């Protein structure tokens, strides 16, 4: 089963994302903070990383940069899941190495669309 890593410091959001990822047919792997997320990304080699941006200790931008610094992770898609929505914030996501972003709060359908966009080979494996 393909794995998706969820790096999110809020437990309610982490649980919701796990549930949604499972409904899509993926195995969710979670990390509660940035350093743990970097470590799990490198050890688990997920198909996709869903990354919260506003986290204590290490923000999502730094997490993305550290993941991108590893040669084996350069092509793993990173989806920023953020409450930040100003153009400068979203540009910072891209500059840090994220392949896309989704603005909180988002719907299950919006999340599905982003996952399909970033993992196109799975576009027919889960329903709308």
Beta strands, then each sheet from edge to edge (+ up, - down):
strand 1: 3-7
strand 2: 27-31
strand 3: 48-52
strand 4: 77-82
strand 5: 100-103
sheet 1: 2+ 1+ 3+ 4+ 5+
end
